[in-house]
Amino acid sequence: MQIEDYLSRDDRIVLPIGSTEQHAYLSLGTDCILAERVCLEAAEPLGVPVLPVLPYGLTPRFVSYPGTISLRIESFLGVVTDVLESVAGQGFRRVLIVNGHGGNTGPIQGLAHWGARHPELRIRYHDWWDSQRVMDVVHSVDPEGSHASWMENFPWTRLPGVELPAEAKPLTSTRTLDPVEFREIMGDGSFGGAYQHADEDMLLVWQAGVEEVRDLLQSGWD
């Protein structure tokens, strides 16, 4: 009933999407936690509803790490388009999709074909951590950061009782798509860089992300 009342005066809604996957010493839910939280903090002052985060994404390279869950592309896009069909049928006309996982970015561009069949719906897609605005803050803290490094180490993605290595890990990259070989190369799962920076620095990164999502909700529809 509250949502129905909301739709009488506004047509915006937010869909966070993430992934359940290894993050070295951090939570398996890191991408979900960050995507959902950045949406909630951004949308709350505006009164815009935020859907529960889509917890599974596309992460086939990580499946040799226990706890990682990877969808097929067609499954992932099927769920996202089903969500969009649902909200469009209810009267929502502006949907901001906020992504927390890099592996989702390429395939979700396929939504353009779906969107062309729904001209009444405006869809905005945003990788919250990968914008110029956020990356400028990231690079002011440390130019070296990557998956499962300090860049994703916020107070709300840490695991209690887990100690982090004190020394930074050399940046590591690989083109292999084989999950077993990938784990042999990547070890603990971090792609390299420091494992942690001061909370004061992390909150600067976070604030930039929240403010950008809020700005998109307010004026990112043209």
N, C-alpha and C positions, 0 to 999 in steps of 0.2 A: 504493500500500500504506500509506503514511503517513496519507493522508486516511481510508482505511478504518479504520485503527486509531483515529484521532481520533474518528470517528463512534461508536465503541463507548463513548465517555465524554462527548461533547458534541455539540450539534446546531446550533451557530451558524456562520454564514458571512457575509462582507461582500462586497457588490457595489458598487464605485465606478463612477459613470457621469460622463462629461464631454462635451466637444465639441472639435472641431478647427476653430478659427475665428480670425480676426484679433484681435489684442490690441495694436494700435498698435505700440509698440517692444518688446513682450514676445513670448514664444514662442507660435506657433500652438497649441501643446499645453498652454497655461496651465491650462485647466480640467481637463484630464486629469491633468496633473502634480500639481495641488493635491488633487484628489479622491483619487487613488491614494495619495499620500504621507500625507495625513492619516489614511487608513484603516490603512496599514501601521504608522505610529508608534503609533496608538491600540491596534491589535489585537495587536501583537508581545508586550507583557508578559503578555497574557491567553492567548496561544497559539491565538488564533482565526484561521483561514485567511482570506486576502483574495484574491478573484478578480482577474485582470487587469482594468484599467479598460476600460469600454466607450468607445472613443475618439470615436465620432460621435454627435451629438445633433441638436437642432432649432434651426437658426440661419439661416432663410431670408433675413433682412434683410441678412446680411453676405456673401452669395454673390458680390457684385461685387468683393470683396477676394480676390485670388488666394490659394489655399491653404485657403480656407474650404470645408468640406464639410457639407452639410445633408441630413439624411434626411427622408423623408416621415413623417408621424405614424404611419401604419400600419406602416412599416418599423421605426421606433424601438420602438414598443410590441411588435411581433412579436418582435424580438430579445430584449427584456427578459423577455417572458413565456416565450420558449423557454429562456432561462437559468433562470428560476424553475422551469419544468417539469422541467428536468434535475436541479437540486439537490434538488427535492422528491422525485423518484423515487429518489434515492440515500439518502434518510433525513435530510437537513437539515430542520429544522423552524422555525428562526428565522433570518430573512434581514434584515440591515440594508443598505438601499440608501442610499449616501451620494453625493449629487449635487454636482457642481461647476459647473453651468451653469444660469443662470436660465431659459433657454428650454425646458428639459426639465420644469420644475416643473408647469405646468398640465396638459399632456397626460398625464403619468404618473399623475395622479389617476384615470385610466381603469383603472388596475390594481385599483381597488376592486372592480369587477365580476368580474375574474378571481379575485381573492382570495376572493370570496364562494363560489366554486365549489371552493375548496381550504381548508376550515376547519382542516385539520391543520397549515397553514403560517401562521406569524405573520410578517408583513412590517412592518418599520419603515422609514419614509422620512425622510431628513434632508438639508436643504440646509445644508452644513456652515458656510458663511460668513454665513448669513442668520438666525441665531438671536439672541435677545435677549442671550444670554451673550457671543457674539462681537461683536455690534454695539456693546455697551456699551464694549468695549475699543477698537474701531474709532473710536467717537466721542470717546473720551478722547484719541486721537492727533490726529484731524482730522475734523470733522463733514462735510467735503466729500470724497466719494470715490465712484467709480463704476466701470463697466466699463473695463478697461485702464488704470486710474489707479494710484496708489500702493497701493491696496487689494489689488492682485494682483501687486505687484512684490516678490517674495521672491527671495532669492539663487538659488533653483532654477527660477525662471521667466524669468530674464534671459537675453539673448543676448550672447555674447562680442563685444566690439568695437562694440557699438551704444551710441551716446551718447543720453542722454535730454534733452529740453528742460529748461532750468533754471527757466523760468517755468511756473506752473500754467495750465492751460487753463480758460477759463470753462465752467461746466457747461452742457451743450447737450442738448436733448431734441427729439424729433420723433416724430410719430405716423405718418409715412409708412411703408408696408410695401414700397414699390418699392425694390429693392436699389440701382439706379443713382442714384436721387434720394437715397437714404439716404447713400450714400458722398459725394455732392456736399455734403451738409449736414454730415456728421460729419468729413470730412477724414481725419486720421490714424487715426481709429477710436476714440480715447478719448472717453468721454462727458464728461470734464472733471474738474477737480481737479488737485492736485499729481501729478507723475509718479513721485515717489520720496520716501520718508521713511527715517529711519535704521534700520539693521538691528535695533537694539535694540527699537525700537517694533514692527517687523514680527514679531519673535519673540514679543512679548507677544500679538499677535493670533493667531499660529500656535499658541501653547501653549494658548490658550483653546479653539481649534478642536479640537485633539488631545484635550484633557481631556474635552470634551463628547462626542465620538464614543466615547471609552472608557467614559464613564459610561452612555451608551445601550446599549453592548454588555453592560455589567454589570447594569443595572437598568432598562432602558427597554422591557421586554416586557409590562408589565401593561396 
